């Protein structure tokens, strides 16, 4: 089967939606540093609510980008990490982030010029 994200009924469109949401991009980039516990990831992704982080992680896990591991300890410890698919996707996301951050002076200049 050939997938086409531009076709309205293609399942790749829903996956793209999961990946390009504000929080998913930051979660993928945040998990590139290695397995992370929920609260550490929440601190890393400044501004995300507990509910939104949980929903984002569930969607990324369901799509196969994130692995959730429950360690049998007291209290139970849950860590999140990238799957191989998640790692390769996070690499692309990081490239986009790097490009954006490197070009923010131009973006800010354009914004300043547009507001005049």
Jmol script that loads the backbone (N, CA, C; Angstrom):
load data "model"
ATOM      1  N   UNK A   1       0.839  -1.178   0.000  1.00  0.00           N
ATOM      2  CA  UNK A   1       0.000   0.000   0.000  1.00  0.00           C
ATOM      3  C   UNK A   1       0.886   1.245   0.000  1.00  0.00           C
ATOM      4  N   UNK A   2       0.526   2.207  -0.798  1.00  0.00           N
ATOM      5  CA  UNK A   2       1.248   3.472  -0.844  1.00  0.00           C
ATOM      6  C   UNK A   2       0.503   4.483   0.023  1.00  0.00           C
ATOM      7  N   UNK A   3       1.256   5.147   0.890  1.00  0.00           N
ATOM      8  CA  UNK A   3       0.666   6.149   1.765  1.00  0.00           C
ATOM      9  C   UNK A   3       0.890   7.540   1.177  1.00  0.00           C
ATOM     10  N   UNK A   4      -0.118   8.389   1.327  1.00  0.00           N
ATOM     11  CA  UNK A   4      -0.055   9.753   0.804  1.00  0.00           C
ATOM     12  C   UNK A   4      -0.666  10.684   1.845  1.00  0.00           C
ATOM     13  N   UNK A   5       0.185  11.419   2.540  1.00  0.00           N
ATOM     14  CA  UNK A   5      -0.266  12.286   3.623  1.00  0.00           C
ATOM     15  C   UNK A   5      -1.231  13.369   3.133  1.00  0.00           C
ATOM     16  N   UNK A   6      -1.223  13.654   1.825  1.00  0.00           N
ATOM     17  CA  UNK A   6      -2.122  14.662   1.286  1.00  0.00           C
ATOM     18  C   UNK A   6      -3.532  14.124   1.054  1.00  0.00           C
ATOM     19  N   UNK A   7      -3.695  12.806   1.077  1.00  0.00           N
ATOM     20  CA  UNK A   7      -5.021  12.195   0.922  1.00  0.00           C
ATOM     21  C   UNK A   7      -5.731  12.224   2.271  1.00  0.00           C
ATOM     22  N   UNK A   8      -6.963  12.733   2.292  1.00  0.00           N
ATOM     23  CA  UNK A   8      -7.641  12.958   3.575  1.00  0.00           C
ATOM     24  C   UNK A   8      -7.873  11.693   4.387  1.00  0.00           C
ATOM     25  N   UNK A   9      -7.995  10.544   3.769  1.00  0.00           N
ATOM     26  CA  UNK A   9      -8.257   9.309   4.502  1.00  0.00           C
ATOM     27  C   UNK A   9      -7.003   8.484   4.779  1.00  0.00           C
ATOM     28  N   UNK A  10      -5.850   8.986   4.418  1.00  0.00           N
ATOM     29  CA  UNK A  10      -4.611   8.244   4.633  1.00  0.00           C
ATOM     30  C   UNK A  10      -4.252   8.246   6.118  1.00  0.00           C
ATOM     31  N   UNK A  11      -3.939   7.072   6.682  1.00  0.00           N
ATOM     32  CA  UNK A  11      -3.595   7.024   8.106  1.00  0.00           C
ATOM     33  C   UNK A  11      -2.306   7.772   8.443  1.00  0.00           C
ATOM     34  N   UNK A  12      -1.481   8.048   7.434  1.00  0.00           N
ATOM     35  CA  UNK A  12      -0.259   8.804   7.718  1.00  0.00           C
ATOM     36  C   UNK A  12      -0.574  10.225   8.167  1.00  0.00           C
ATOM     37  N   UNK A  13      -1.731  10.730   7.783  1.00  0.00           N
ATOM     38  CA  UNK A  13      -2.104  12.088   8.185  1.00  0.00           C
ATOM     39  C   UNK A  13      -2.312  12.174   9.695  1.00  0.00           C
ATOM     40  N   UNK A  14      -2.945  11.181  10.277  1.00  0.00           N
ATOM     41  CA  UNK A  14      -3.127  11.162  11.730  1.00  0.00           C
ATOM     42  C   UNK A  14      -1.805  11.047  12.463  1.00  0.00           C
ATOM     43  N   UNK A  15      -0.903  10.243  11.923  1.00  0.00           N
ATOM     44  CA  UNK A  15       0.418  10.105  12.531  1.00  0.00           C
ATOM     45  C   UNK A  15       1.179  11.415  12.432  1.00  0.00           C
ATOM     46  N   UNK A  16       1.090  12.076  11.295  1.00  0.00           N
ATOM     47  CA  UNK A  16       1.734  13.382  11.136  1.00  0.00           C
ATOM     48  C   UNK A  16       1.168  14.369  12.152  1.00  0.00           C
ATOM     49  N   UNK A  17      -0.124  14.304  12.367  1.00  0.00           N
ATOM     50  CA  UNK A  17      -0.771  15.172  13.356  1.00  0.00           C
ATOM     51  C   UNK A  17      -0.197  14.905  14.749  1.00  0.00           C
ATOM     52  N   UNK A  18      -0.020  13.624  15.108  1.00  0.00           N
ATOM     53  CA  UNK A  18       0.556  13.288  16.411  1.00  0.00           C
ATOM     54  C   UNK A  18       1.977  13.835  16.542  1.00  0.00           C
ATOM     55  N   UNK A  19       2.756  13.716  15.480  1.00  0.00           N
ATOM     56  CA  UNK A  19       4.166  14.097  15.527  1.00  0.00           C
ATOM     57  C   UNK A  19       4.402  15.596  15.492  1.00  0.00           C
ATOM     58  N   UNK A  20       3.522  16.329  14.850  1.00  0.00           N
ATOM     59  CA  UNK A  20       3.780  17.754  14.661  1.00  0.00           C
ATOM     60  C   UNK A  20       3.070  18.645  15.668  1.00  0.00           C
ATOM     61  N   UNK A  21       2.373  18.039  16.590  1.00  0.00           N
ATOM     62  CA  UNK A  21       1.785  18.844  17.660  1.00  0.00           C
ATOM     63  C   UNK A  21       2.906  19.477  18.470  1.00  0.00           C
ATOM     64  N   UNK A  22       2.623  20.597  19.064  1.00  0.00           N
ATOM     65  CA  UNK A  22       3.646  21.340  19.809  1.00  0.00           C
ATOM     66  C   UNK A  22       4.358  20.462  20.820  1.00  0.00           C
ATOM     67  N   UNK A  23       3.625  19.674  21.576  1.00  0.00           N
ATOM     68  CA  UNK A  23       4.240  18.901  22.652  1.00  0.00           C
ATOM     69  C   UNK A  23       4.985  17.690  22.123  1.00  0.00           C
ATOM     70  N   UNK A  24       4.491  17.054  21.086  1.00  0.00           N
ATOM     71  CA  UNK A  24       5.152  15.854  20.560  1.00  0.00           C
ATOM     72  C   UNK A  24       6.548  16.170  20.046  1.00  0.00           C
ATOM     73  N   UNK A  25       6.691  17.279  19.347  1.00  0.00           N
ATOM     74  CA  UNK A  25       7.995  17.684  18.836  1.00  0.00           C
ATOM     75  C   UNK A  25       8.975  17.856  19.998  1.00  0.00           C
ATOM     76  N   UNK A  26       8.534  18.513  21.058  1.00  0.00           N
ATOM     77  CA  UNK A  26       9.404  18.756  22.203  1.00  0.00           C
ATOM     78  C   UNK A  26       9.691  17.476  22.987  1.00  0.00           C
ATOM     79  N   UNK A  27       8.703  16.592  23.088  1.00  0.00           N
ATOM     80  CA  UNK A  27       8.904  15.318  23.781  1.00  0.00           C
ATOM     81  C   UNK A  27       9.924  14.467  23.028  1.00  0.00           C
ATOM     82  N   UNK A  28       9.774  14.369  21.709  1.00  0.00           N
ATOM     83  CA  UNK A  28      10.727  13.584  20.924  1.00  0.00           C
ATOM     84  C   UNK A  28      12.145  14.127  21.085  1.00  0.00           C
ATOM     85  N   UNK A  29      12.282  15.443  20.988  1.00  0.00           N
ATOM     86  CA  UNK A  29      13.606  16.044  21.144  1.00  0.00           C
ATOM     87  C   UNK A  29      14.129  15.848  22.567  1.00  0.00           C
ATOM     88  N   UNK A  30      13.249  15.949  23.549  1.00  0.00           N
ATOM     89  CA  UNK A  30      13.649  15.770  24.938  1.00  0.00           C
ATOM     90  C   UNK A  30      14.094  14.359  25.258  1.00  0.00           C
ATOM     91  N   UNK A  31      13.512  13.382  24.590  1.00  0.00           N
ATOM     92  CA  UNK A  31      13.864  11.984  24.844  1.00  0.00           C
ATOM     93  C   UNK A  31      15.126  11.546  24.102  1.00  0.00           C
ATOM     94  N   UNK A  32      15.664  12.395  23.239  1.00  0.00           N
ATOM     95  CA  UNK A  32      16.890  12.049  22.514  1.00  0.00           C
ATOM     96  C   UNK A  32      18.063  11.859  23.472  1.00  0.00           C
ATOM     97  N   UNK A  33      17.992  12.442  24.649  1.00  0.00           N
ATOM     98  CA  UNK A  33      19.084  12.351  25.616  1.00  0.00           C
ATOM     99  C   UNK A  33      19.116  11.006  26.342  1.00  0.00           C
ATOM    100  N   UNK A  34      18.097  10.187  26.142  1.00  0.00           N
ATOM    101  CA  UNK A  34      18.074   8.880  26.774  1.00  0.00           C
ATOM    102  C   UNK A  34      16.806   8.671  27.579  1.00  0.00           C
ATOM    103  N   UNK A  35      16.662   7.473  28.154  1.00  0.00           N
ATOM    104  CA  UNK A  35      15.469   7.153  28.944  1.00  0.00           C
ATOM    105  C   UNK A  35      15.247   8.195  30.040  1.00  0.00           C
ATOM    106  N   UNK A  36      13.988   8.584  30.190  1.00  0.00           N
ATOM    107  CA  UNK A  36      13.643   9.665  31.101  1.00  0.00           C
ATOM    108  C   UNK A  36      12.368   9.340  31.852  1.00  0.00           C
ATOM    109  N   UNK A  37      12.335   9.689  33.109  1.00  0.00           N
ATOM    110  CA  UNK A  37      11.116   9.527  33.897  1.00  0.00           C
ATOM    111  C   UNK A  37      10.158  10.656  33.570  1.00  0.00           C
ATOM    112  N   UNK A  38       8.876  10.421  33.855  1.00  0.00           N
ATOM    113  CA  UNK A  38       7.806  11.358  33.504  1.00  0.00           C
ATOM    114  C   UNK A  38       8.080  12.761  34.031  1.00  0.00           C
ATOM    115  N   UNK A  39       8.358  12.888  35.319  1.00  0.00           N
ATOM    116  CA  UNK A  39       8.528  14.223  35.906  1.00  0.00           C
ATOM    117  C   UNK A  39       9.771  14.930  35.385  1.00  0.00           C
ATOM    118  N   UNK A  40      10.818  14.182  35.097  1.00  0.00           N
ATOM    119  CA  UNK A  40      12.018  14.801  34.516  1.00  0.00           C
ATOM    120  C   UNK A  40      11.711  15.322  33.115  1.00  0.00           C
ATOM    121  N   UNK A  41      10.930  14.564  32.369  1.00  0.00           N
ATOM    122  CA  UNK A  41      10.543  15.007  31.030  1.00  0.00           C
ATOM    123  C   UNK A  41       9.628  16.222  31.116  1.00  0.00           C
ATOM    124  N   UNK A  42       8.753  16.222  32.092  1.00  0.00           N
ATOM    125  CA  UNK A  42       7.855  17.368  32.284  1.00  0.00           C
ATOM    126  C   UNK A  42       8.642  18.635  32.612  1.00  0.00           C
ATOM    127  N   UNK A  43       9.690  18.498  33.415  1.00  0.00           N
ATOM    128  CA  UNK A  43      10.542  19.655  33.713  1.00  0.00           C
ATOM    129  C   UNK A  43      11.314  20.101  32.467  1.00  0.00           C
ATOM    130  N   UNK A  44      11.740  19.145  31.666  1.00  0.00           N
ATOM    131  CA  UNK A  44      12.506  19.460  30.440  1.00  0.00           C
ATOM    132  C   UNK A  44      11.633  20.205  29.433  1.00  0.00           C
ATOM    133  N   UNK A  45      10.376  19.772  29.287  1.00  0.00           N
ATOM    134  CA  UNK A  45       9.439  20.390  28.342  1.00  0.00           C
ATOM    135  C   UNK A  45       8.656  21.447  29.115  1.00  0.00           C
ATOM    136  N   UNK A  46       9.280  22.552  29.329  1.00  0.00           N
ATOM    137  CA  UNK A  46       8.729  23.624  30.148  1.00  0.00           C
ATOM    138  C   UNK A  46       7.368  24.081  29.610  1.00  0.00           C
ATOM    139  N   UNK A  47       6.370  24.125  30.503  1.00  0.00           N
ATOM    140  CA  UNK A  47       5.052  24.628  30.129  1.00  0.00           C
ATOM    141  C   UNK A  47       4.020  23.566  29.817  1.00  0.00           C
ATOM    142  N   UNK A  48       4.434  22.313  29.647  1.00  0.00           N
ATOM    143  CA  UNK A  48       3.468  21.260  29.345  1.00  0.00           C
ATOM    144  C   UNK A  48       2.776  20.836  30.641  1.00  0.00           C
ATOM    145  N   UNK A  49       1.462  20.640  30.555  1.00  0.00           N
ATOM    146  CA  UNK A  49       0.730  20.164  31.730  1.00  0.00           C
ATOM    147  C   UNK A  49       0.913  18.653  31.856  1.00  0.00           C
ATOM    148  N   UNK A  50       0.649  18.159  33.044  1.00  0.00           N
ATOM    149  CA  UNK A  50       0.749  16.722  33.284  1.00  0.00           C
ATOM    150  C   UNK A  50      -0.187  15.962  32.343  1.00  0.00           C
ATOM    151  N   UNK A  51      -1.401  16.475  32.182  1.00  0.00           N
ATOM    152  CA  UNK A  51      -2.392  15.825  31.313  1.00  0.00           C
ATOM    153  C   UNK A  51      -1.930  15.787  29.854  1.00  0.00           C
ATOM    154  N   UNK A  52      -1.426  16.910  29.352  1.00  0.00           N
ATOM    155  CA  UNK A  52      -0.994  16.958  27.952  1.00  0.00           C
ATOM    156  C   UNK A  52       0.237  16.085  27.716  1.00  0.00           C
ATOM    157  N   UNK A  53       1.140  16.050  28.682  1.00  0.00           N
ATOM    158  CA  UNK A  53       2.312  15.195  28.533  1.00  0.00           C
ATOM    159  C   UNK A  53       1.898  13.731  28.508  1.00  0.00           C
ATOM    160  N   UNK A  54       0.989  13.346  29.388  1.00  0.00           N
ATOM    161  CA  UNK A  54       0.511  11.963  29.415  1.00  0.00           C
ATOM    162  C   UNK A  54      -0.167  11.596  28.099  1.00  0.00           C
ATOM    163  N   UNK A  55      -1.017  12.476  27.592  1.00  0.00           N
ATOM    164  CA  UNK A  55      -1.703  12.208  26.322  1.00  0.00           C
ATOM    165  C   UNK A  55      -0.716  12.122  25.163  1.00  0.00           C
ATOM    166  N   UNK A  56       0.264  12.996  25.157  1.00  0.00           N
ATOM    167  CA  UNK A  56       1.266  12.997  24.089  1.00  0.00           C
ATOM    168  C   UNK A  56       2.087  11.723  24.123  1.00  0.00           C
ATOM    169  N   UNK A  57       2.522  11.330  25.308  1.00  0.00           N
ATOM    170  CA  UNK A  57       3.297  10.096  25.436  1.00  0.00           C
ATOM    171  C   UNK A  57       2.479   8.882  25.017  1.00  0.00           C
ATOM    172  N   UNK A  58       1.200   8.850  25.381  1.00  0.00           N
ATOM    173  CA  UNK A  58       0.343   7.722  24.987  1.00  0.00           C
ATOM    174  C   UNK A  58       0.212   7.638  23.475  1.00  0.00           C
ATOM    175  N   UNK A  59       0.006   8.772  22.818  1.00  0.00           N
ATOM    176  CA  UNK A  59      -0.129   8.775  21.350  1.00  0.00           C
ATOM    177  C   UNK A  59       1.175   8.344  20.689  1.00  0.00           C
ATOM    178  N   UNK A  60       2.297   8.847  21.183  1.00  0.00           N
ATOM    179  CA  UNK A  60       3.583   8.474  20.601  1.00  0.00           C
ATOM    180  C   UNK A  60       3.915   7.008  20.867  1.00  0.00           C
ATOM    181  N   UNK A  61       3.499   6.488  22.006  1.00  0.00           N
ATOM    182  CA  UNK A  61       3.692   5.068  22.305  1.00  0.00           C
ATOM    183  C   UNK A  61       2.822   4.211  21.401  1.00  0.00           C
ATOM    184  N   UNK A  62       1.574   4.609  21.225  1.00  0.00           N
ATOM    185  CA  UNK A  62       0.640   3.867  20.375  1.00  0.00           C
ATOM    186  C   UNK A  62       1.141   3.788  18.930  1.00  0.00           C
ATOM    187  N   UNK A  63       1.764   4.872  18.456  1.00  0.00           N
ATOM    188  CA  UNK A  63       2.277   4.906  17.088  1.00  0.00           C
ATOM    189  C   UNK A  63       3.650   4.249  16.951  1.00  0.00           C
ATOM    190  N   UNK A  64       4.261   3.867  18.068  1.00  0.00           N
ATOM    191  CA  UNK A  64       5.530   3.150  18.008  1.00  0.00           C
ATOM    192  C   UNK A  64       6.777   4.012  18.057  1.00  0.00           C
ATOM    193  N   UNK A  65       6.652   5.268  18.485  1.00  0.00           N
ATOM    194  CA  UNK A  65       7.804   6.155  18.564  1.00  0.00           C
ATOM    195  C   UNK A  65       8.441   6.155  19.949  1.00  0.00           C
ATOM    196  N   UNK A  66       7.653   5.829  20.962  1.00  0.00           N
ATOM    197  CA  UNK A  66       8.101   5.873  22.357  1.00  0.00           C
ATOM    198  C   UNK A  66       7.837   4.526  23.013  1.00  0.00           C
ATOM    199  N   UNK A  67       8.778   4.113  23.850  1.00  0.00           N
ATOM    200  CA  UNK A  67       8.625   2.888  24.638  1.00  0.00           C
ATOM    201  C   UNK A  67       8.445   3.280  26.103  1.00  0.00           C
ATOM    202  N   UNK A  68       7.460   2.688  26.735  1.00  0.00           N
ATOM    203  CA  UNK A  68       7.181   2.931  28.159  1.00  0.00           C
ATOM    204  C   UNK A  68       7.583   1.680  28.922  1.00  0.00           C
ATOM    205  N   UNK A  69       8.439   1.851  29.925  1.00  0.00           N
ATOM    206  CA  UNK A  69       8.884   0.715  30.724  1.00  0.00           C
ATOM    207  C   UNK A  69       8.570   0.962  32.189  1.00  0.00           C
ATOM    208  N   UNK A  70       7.865  -0.003  32.782  1.00  0.00           N
ATOM    209  CA  UNK A  70       7.535   0.081  34.205  1.00  0.00           C
ATOM    210  C   UNK A  70       8.510  -0.821  34.949  1.00  0.00           C
ATOM    211  N   UNK A  71       9.294  -0.219  35.825  1.00  0.00           N
ATOM    212  CA  UNK A  71      10.256  -0.971  36.618  1.00  0.00           C
ATOM    213  C   UNK A  71       9.613  -1.349  37.944  1.00  0.00           C
ATOM    214  N   UNK A  72       9.758  -2.599  38.308  1.00  0.00           N
ATOM    215  CA  UNK A  72       9.150  -3.067  39.554  1.00  0.00           C
ATOM    216  C   UNK A  72      10.028  -2.643  40.730  1.00  0.00           C
ATOM    217  N   UNK A  73       9.691  -1.525  41.271  1.00  0.00           N
ATOM    218  CA  UNK A  73      10.381  -0.985  42.442  1.00  0.00           C
ATOM    219  C   UNK A  73       9.318  -0.392  43.348  1.00  0.00           C
ATOM    220  N   UNK A  74       9.694   0.001  44.516  1.00  0.00           N
ATOM    221  CA  UNK A  74       8.766   0.658  45.414  1.00  0.00           C
ATOM    222  C   UNK A  74       9.245   2.062  45.671  1.00  0.00           C
ATOM    223  N   UNK A  75       8.561   3.072  45.278  1.00  0.00           N
ATOM    224  CA  UNK A  75       7.345   3.028  44.452  1.00  0.00           C
ATOM    225  C   UNK A  75       7.694   2.666  43.003  1.00  0.00           C
ATOM    226  N   UNK A  76       6.681   2.249  42.219  1.00  0.00           N
ATOM    227  CA  UNK A  76       6.945   1.876  40.827  1.00  0.00           C
ATOM    228  C   UNK A  76       7.588   3.031  40.053  1.00  0.00           C
ATOM    229  N   UNK A  77       8.490   2.681  39.184  1.00  0.00           N
ATOM    230  CA  UNK A  77       9.223   3.666  38.400  1.00  0.00           C
ATOM    231  C   UNK A  77       8.912   3.437  36.922  1.00  0.00           C
ATOM    232  N   UNK A  78       8.497   4.499  36.248  1.00  0.00           N
ATOM    233  CA  UNK A  78       8.175   4.409  34.823  1.00  0.00           C
ATOM    234  C   UNK A  78       9.163   5.283  34.062  1.00  0.00           C
ATOM    235  N   UNK A  79       9.784   4.697  33.048  1.00  0.00           N
ATOM    236  CA  UNK A  79      10.687   5.473  32.208  1.00  0.00           C
ATOM    237  C   UNK A  79      10.191   5.423  30.764  1.00  0.00           C
ATOM    238  N   UNK A  80      10.499   6.473  30.040  1.00  0.00           N
ATOM    239  CA  UNK A  80      10.136   6.581  28.632  1.00  0.00           C
ATOM    240  C   UNK A  80      11.415   6.710  27.823  1.00  0.00           C
ATOM    241  N   UNK A  81      11.430   6.043  26.687  1.00  0.00           N
ATOM    242  CA  UNK A  81      12.588   6.125  25.799  1.00  0.00           C
ATOM    243  C   UNK A  81      12.087   6.056  24.358  1.00  0.00           C
ATOM    244  N   UNK A  82      12.971   6.403  23.456  1.00  0.00           N
ATOM    245  CA  UNK A  82      12.630   6.346  22.043  1.00  0.00           C
ATOM    246  C   UNK A  82      12.864   4.936  21.506  1.00  0.00           C
ATOM    247  N   UNK A  83      11.981   4.496  20.650  1.00  0.00           N
ATOM    248  CA  UNK A  83      12.189   3.258  19.905  1.00  0.00           C
ATOM    249  C   UNK A  83      13.136   3.588  18.747  1.00  0.00           C
ATOM    250  N   UNK A  84      13.605   2.591  18.006  1.00  0.00           N
ATOM    251  CA  UNK A  84      14.416   2.911  16.821  1.00  0.00           C
ATOM    252  C   UNK A  84      13.685   3.853  15.852  1.00  0.00           C
ATOM    253  N   UNK A  85      12.395   3.641  15.660  1.00  0.00           N
ATOM    254  CA  UNK A  85      11.609   4.546  14.813  1.00  0.00           C
ATOM    255  C   UNK A  85      11.568   5.943  15.429  1.00  0.00           C
ATOM    256  N   UNK A  86      11.408   6.013  16.730  1.00  0.00           N
ATOM    257  CA  UNK A  86      11.389   7.291  17.428  1.00  0.00           C
ATOM    258  C   UNK A  86      12.730   8.005  17.351  1.00  0.00           C
ATOM    259  N   UNK A  87      13.815   7.241  17.432  1.00  0.00           N
ATOM    260  CA  UNK A  87      15.147   7.842  17.344  1.00  0.00           C
ATOM    261  C   UNK A  87      15.369   8.494  15.982  1.00  0.00           C
ATOM    262  N   UNK A  88      15.037   7.774  14.913  1.00  0.00           N
ATOM    263  CA  UNK A  88      15.255   8.351  13.582  1.00  0.00           C
ATOM    264  C   UNK A  88      14.343   9.547  13.351  1.00  0.00           C
ATOM    265  N   UNK A  89      13.120   9.487  13.871  1.00  0.00           N
ATOM    266  CA  UNK A  89      12.195  10.616  13.732  1.00  0.00           C
ATOM    267  C   UNK A  89      12.685  11.799  14.561  1.00  0.00           C
ATOM    268  N   UNK A  90      13.155  11.539  15.773  1.00  0.00           N
ATOM    269  CA  UNK A  90      13.661  12.611  16.638  1.00  0.00           C
ATOM    270  C   UNK A  90      14.883  13.286  16.019  1.00  0.00           C
ATOM    271  N   UNK A  91      15.689  12.535  15.281  1.00  0.00           N
ATOM    272  CA  UNK A  91      16.834  13.143  14.597  1.00  0.00           C
ATOM    273  C   UNK A  91      16.364  14.187  13.585  1.00  0.00           C
ATOM    274  N   UNK A  92      15.302  13.863  12.841  1.00  0.00           N
ATOM    275  CA  UNK A  92      14.750  14.820  11.876  1.00  0.00           C
ATOM    276  C   UNK A  92      14.149  16.031  12.593  1.00  0.00           C
ATOM    277  N   UNK A  93      13.461  15.776  13.684  1.00  0.00           N
ATOM    278  CA  UNK A  93      12.872  16.864  14.475  1.00  0.00           C
ATOM    279  C   UNK A  93      13.979  17.780  14.995  1.00  0.00           C
ATOM    280  N   UNK A  94      15.078  17.186  15.480  1.00  0.00           N
ATOM    281  CA  UNK A  94      16.185  17.986  15.999  1.00  0.00           C
ATOM    282  C   UNK A  94      16.812  18.836  14.902  1.00  0.00           C
ATOM    283  N   UNK A  95      16.892  18.298  13.686  1.00  0.00           N
ATOM    284  CA  UNK A  95      17.413  19.081  12.564  1.00  0.00           C
ATOM    285  C   UNK A  95      16.532  20.305  12.324  1.00  0.00           C
ATOM    286  N   UNK A  96      15.230  20.120  12.385  1.00  0.00           N
ATOM    287  CA  UNK A  96      14.305  21.243  12.232  1.00  0.00           C
ATOM    288  C   UNK A  96      14.480  22.258  13.362  1.00  0.00           C
ATOM    289  N   UNK A  97      14.599  21.782  14.586  1.00  0.00           N
ATOM    290  CA  UNK A  97      14.798  22.669  15.736  1.00  0.00           C
ATOM    291  C   UNK A  97      16.098  23.463  15.572  1.00  0.00           C
ATOM    292  N   UNK A  98      17.168  22.776  15.191  1.00  0.00           N
ATOM    293  CA  UNK A  98      18.457  23.453  15.004  1.00  0.00           C
ATOM    294  C   UNK A  98      18.353  24.527  13.927  1.00  0.00           C
ATOM    295  N   UNK A  99      17.679  24.206  12.831  1.00  0.00           N
ATOM    296  CA  UNK A  99      17.488  25.168  11.744  1.00  0.00           C
ATOM    297  C   UNK A  99      16.701  26.385  12.237  1.00  0.00           C
ATOM    298  N   UNK A 100      15.641  26.124  12.968  1.00  0.00           N
ATOM    299  CA  UNK A 100      14.811  27.215  13.493  1.00  0.00           C
ATOM    300  C   UNK A 100      15.610  28.112  14.437  1.00  0.00           C
ATOM    301  N   UNK A 101      16.304  27.505  15.383  1.00  0.00           N
ATOM    302  CA  UNK A 101      17.063  28.293  16.355  1.00  0.00           C
ATOM    303  C   UNK A 101      18.170  29.110  15.677  1.00  0.00           C
ATOM    304  N   UNK A 102      18.818  28.536  14.666  1.00  0.00           N
ATOM    305  CA  UNK A 102      19.884  29.244  13.962  1.00  0.00           C
ATOM    306  C   UNK A 102      19.352  30.427  13.163  1.00  0.00           C
ATOM    307  N   UNK A 103      18.088  30.343  12.751  1.00  0.00           N
ATOM    308  CA  UNK A 103      17.516  31.390  11.909  1.00  0.00           C
ATOM    309  C   UNK A 103      16.580  32.329  12.654  1.00  0.00           C
ATOM    310  N   UNK A 104      16.542  32.246  13.978  1.00  0.00           N
ATOM    311  CA  UNK A 104      15.667  33.125  14.745  1.00  0.00           C
ATOM    312  C   UNK A 104      16.004  34.604  14.602  1.00  0.00           C
ATOM    313  N   UNK A 105      17.272  35.000  14.435  1.00  0.00           N
ATOM    314  CA  UNK A 105      17.519  36.425  14.204  1.00  0.00           C
ATOM    315  C   UNK A 105      16.777  36.950  12.967  1.00  0.00           C
ATOM    316  N   UNK A 106      16.755  36.179  11.900  1.00  0.00           N
ATOM    317  CA  UNK A 106      16.026  36.601  10.690  1.00  0.00           C
ATOM    318  C   UNK A 106      14.523  36.625  10.945  1.00  0.00           C
ATOM    319  N   UNK A 107      14.029  35.636  11.671  1.00  0.00           N
ATOM    320  CA  UNK A 107      12.596  35.591  11.992  1.00  0.00           C
ATOM    321  C   UNK A 107      12.215  36.816  12.827  1.00  0.00           C
ATOM    322  N   UNK A 108      13.025  37.113  13.834  1.00  0.00           N
ATOM    323  CA  UNK A 108      12.731  38.250  14.708  1.00  0.00           C
ATOM    324  C   UNK A 108      12.798  39.560  13.931  1.00  0.00           C
ATOM    325  N   UNK A 109      13.739  39.675  13.008  1.00  0.00           N
ATOM    326  CA  UNK A 109      13.843  40.882  12.181  1.00  0.00           C
ATOM    327  C   UNK A 109      12.617  41.015  11.294  1.00  0.00           C
ATOM    328  N   UNK A 110      12.161  39.920  10.720  1.00  0.00           N
ATOM    329  CA  UNK A 110      10.948  39.952   9.884  1.00  0.00           C
ATOM    330  C   UNK A 110       9.730  40.331  10.707  1.00  0.00           C
ATOM    331  N   UNK A 111       9.627  39.822  11.910  1.00  0.00           N
ATOM    332  CA  UNK A 111       8.510  40.184  12.770  1.00  0.00           C
ATOM    333  C   UNK A 111       8.530  41.673  13.097  1.00  0.00           C
ATOM    334  N   UNK A 112       9.718  42.181  13.399  1.00  0.00           N
ATOM    335  CA  UNK A 112       9.843  43.601  13.721  1.00  0.00           C
ATOM    336  C   UNK A 112       9.455  44.467  12.525  1.00  0.00           C
ATOM    337  N   UNK A 113       9.881  44.068  11.339  1.00  0.00           N
ATOM    338  CA  UNK A 113       9.551  44.815  10.128  1.00  0.00           C
ATOM    339  C   UNK A 113       8.049  44.747   9.803  1.00  0.00           C
ATOM    340  N   UNK A 114       7.439  43.617  10.105  1.00  0.00           N
ATOM    341  CA  UNK A 114       6.006  43.439   9.804  1.00  0.00           C
ATOM    342  C   UNK A 114       5.140  44.258  10.742  1.00  0.00           C
ATOM    343  N   UNK A 115       5.628  44.545  11.921  1.00  0.00           N
ATOM    344  CA  UNK A 115       4.812  45.293  12.891  1.00  0.00           C
ATOM    345  C   UNK A 115       4.913  46.803  12.695  1.00  0.00           C
ATOM    346  N   UNK A 116       5.718  47.238  11.776  1.00  0.00           N
ATOM    347  CA  UNK A 116       5.874  48.695  11.547  1.00  0.00           C
ATOM    348  C   UNK A 116       4.796  49.219  10.662  1.00  0.00           C
TER     349      UNK A 116
END
end "model"
wireframe off; spacefill off
backbone 0.3
color backbone group
